[in-house]
Amino acid sequence: MADTAPGKVYLVGSGPGDPDLLTVKAKRLLEEADVVLHDKLPGPEIIGMIPEEKREDVGKRAGGEWTPQEYTNARLVELAEDGNTVVRLKGGDPTVFGRGGEELAHLAENGIPVEIVPGITSAIAGAEAAGIPVTHRDYTSSVSFVTGHEDPTKDESAVDWDALAATGGTLVVLMGVGKLPQYTEALRDAGMDPDTPVALIERATWPDQQVATGTLDTIVSVRDEAGIEPPAITVIGEVAGERERVVEFLEGY
């Protein structure tokens, strides 16, 4: 360890991608940081706000490989031990399927001061950008956030689709474009109505946002016809049908 006192790491949520949705604190920290470790999810506009000389990409590498989490953990500690103020910039909120909890624990175990700076999660903002309220008193008073991309080293899925189908509430699946056929089938097998509205929102709040809608029974073919690709969220439930009622007058994205 260097002789200098350790710096501090901020686990910062950048929101869904629109720079205007950065919190005031997040923007200030990006300006003040010595180093910013980021992945691709904050989006090109937000990443472009950071001077090139102080940003490090710890997301996707050349050839389709991803930076190992172990490298990112070690790099955060290394930079902080050298006395730097470090921002670990994440898409959405840092602890909503963003591995913020893992990084928080690793930093604490290594004696590094750390602070979480919440961001607007795309699980809510993505739906809103498409004109979909995740709760609505006419339809549902509950919402569940689910990952569509679990740790591949797990022996079995921790997601209980039968239980989720039984809630009658809104389901928002993050990182679930690739496995859409599997979990829509699981929900139908669990008794969810095949005509339940479903919406896919790709790159929510980005300039090239795309929205595709269908039903639990049709959404896979809708995805393929529309060419929806990650990053995207899936909204399942009666609220997803609200988009058609408001889309003519919906402004913003």
N, C-alpha and C positions, 0 to 999 in steps of 0.2 A: 504494500500500500504506500502511496505517496505520503510525504510528510505534511502536505497541506490538509486542512480540515475537509471532510467530504462535502461535496456539493449537495444538491437536492434534485430529486426526480419528480416531475409532475406527470401523472397519467391523465392525459387530456382527451376528452371527447370532442371531435370536430363537427358533430352533427351529421346530417345526411349528405352534405356536399355543397350546398349553397353557402358561399362565404358570408352572406347576410345572416345566416343562422348560427354562426359561431357565437359563443357567449362572449361578453365583454372581457371576461377574465382569460378565456382561451386566446383571444386575439392579443391581449397584452403579453401573455406568456410567450407566444410565438415571437413577438418582437424582442423580448428580453432574453430569451434562451441563448446559451452558448452553442448548444447542439440540439437538433430535432431529429429524432428517430421516427420515421413514418412508414406506413405501408401504402397501398394504392387506394384504399377505400375513402380517404378524405377527399379525393377528387383532384383533378389537375388545377383547378382555380385556386384552391386553398394551398396545395403544395407549391404552386407558383408564387405565392405570397412570401415564401420563406427563401432568404438568400441562399443560393446554391452552395456556397462555401460552408454553411452551417447545417445542412440537412444530409441525413443518411437514410437511404432506402433499405428498410429491412423487410420488405414485402417480397414480391415476385422477382426472381432472378432470371437471367437469360436462359433459354431452353425450357422454360415452364417450371423450374424448380422454385421452391419457397425457402426463404431464410429459416433455418431451424429455430424453434423457440429458445433452445438452450443458448444459441449464439446471441440472440437479442437480450436474454436475461444477463448473460455475462458482460455484454457490451454496456448495458445500463450501469452496472456496478463499476466497471472500469472507468467510464467517463465521470461518474460521480466521485469516485475515489481520487480523481485528478483535480477535483475542486470545481467541476463544471455545473452550471444550472442546465438540467436536461429536461426536454419535453419529449415524452413518448406519445406521439400523436396517433390517435385511432379514429376510425370512422364511427359515427353514431356516439354511443356512450361507451366508455372504456370497460365497463363491467357487464354489459349485455352481450354475451357471446363474443367478447373481445379479448379474452385471456388476461384481462386486467387483474383478476384475482390471483393468477399465477405469478404475474410480475410483481404485484404488491407483496406477496409472501416472500418471494426471492429477495427483494430489496430489503425487507425487514430482517430476514435471516442474516443478511450481510451488513447490517448496521447502517443502511443508507436512509437518510430522511426522505420521506415520500408523501405526496399529497395527491388525492384523486380530485380531478376537476370534471364534474359531470357534463355530459353533452346530450343533445336531443337525439334519442334513439330513432333509427329509421323504422323500427317496428311500429311507431306511432306516426312519425313525420311522413314516412313513405305513403302510408294509407291516406293521410290528410292531403298530401300533395295531389292525390288522385281523386279527391272529393269523397273520401270514405271515412266516416267517423268510426273508430274501433269499438265504441259503445254507443248505444242509442236506446232510449227507454222504451221505444216501440218494439225492439227486437231482442236486446240482450243487455245485461248489466254486468257481464264478466268478459274478460279477454285473457287469453293465454298466449305467451310467447314461447316458441319452440324452435330449436335448431334443426335444420335439415341436413346438417353436416357434423356428425358426432366424431369424437376421437376414434380413428380407425383401429386403435389397439384394444378397444373394449370388446369383451367376449360377446356381449349382446347389447341391443339398444336400451337406453334408459327412458325412451319416450314411450309412454303408454297411450297408443292411439285410441284404444277402446275407451279409456277413461276420458280422453279429450273429446271424443265424439259424444259422450254422454253428458258433457257439461251444458250443451246447448248454447254456448257462448261463442264469441269470435275467436278464431285461431289465426295467429300471425306466424308464419314460418320464415325464418331468416336463413339465407344460404341454402335454399331448398329447390333451386331450379332443376338441378340434375336428377334429384330423387323424387321429383313430382309424381311420376307414375306409381312409385311404391307407396307413398303415404296417402295419395288420393284413393288408391285401391284399399289400403288399410282402413281408411275412414268409412268407405262404402261398406266394407265387410263388417265394420263395427255398428252399422245401422244408420249412418248419416244419409240423409236424403240425397240421391244422385243429382237432384235439381238445385241443390244448395249453391248460391252464387259464389263465385271465386274470382279474384282479381290478381293479376301479376303486375307489379310495378318495378320496372327496370330503371336503374340509375335515378332514383327519386330525387327531385329538386336539381338535378344536373341539367345543363342546356339540352341534352339529348334524351331526356326522360321519355320512356315509352310505357304505355299502359295497355294491357290486354285483359278482356273479361270473358267469362264463360261460366260453366257450372262444374260441379265436382265430376260430372260424367264427361264433359267436353274439354276441360281446361288443358289436358295434355296435347290434344290436337291443335288447340288455340295457340299454345306456346310454340309449337313447331311452325305453324303457319305465320305467326308474327315474328318469329326469330328471336324470342326473348332469351337473353343470356345473362349470366351473373355480372355485376351484383344486382340482385332483385329480391323482393319480398313477395310472399304469397299471403293474401288475405282471404280467409274462408269463413263464410257466415252470411246471414241475411244482410248485414251492413254493406257487404260488397255490392249489393244491388242498388245501393243509394247513388252510386256514381251516375247511373243512367238518368236519374231524376235531376241532377244538378249540372251535368257536364256542359250543357249549352251555355251556362252562365258562369262556369268556373274559370277563375283567372288566377294567374300566379305562375303556373308551370305548364 
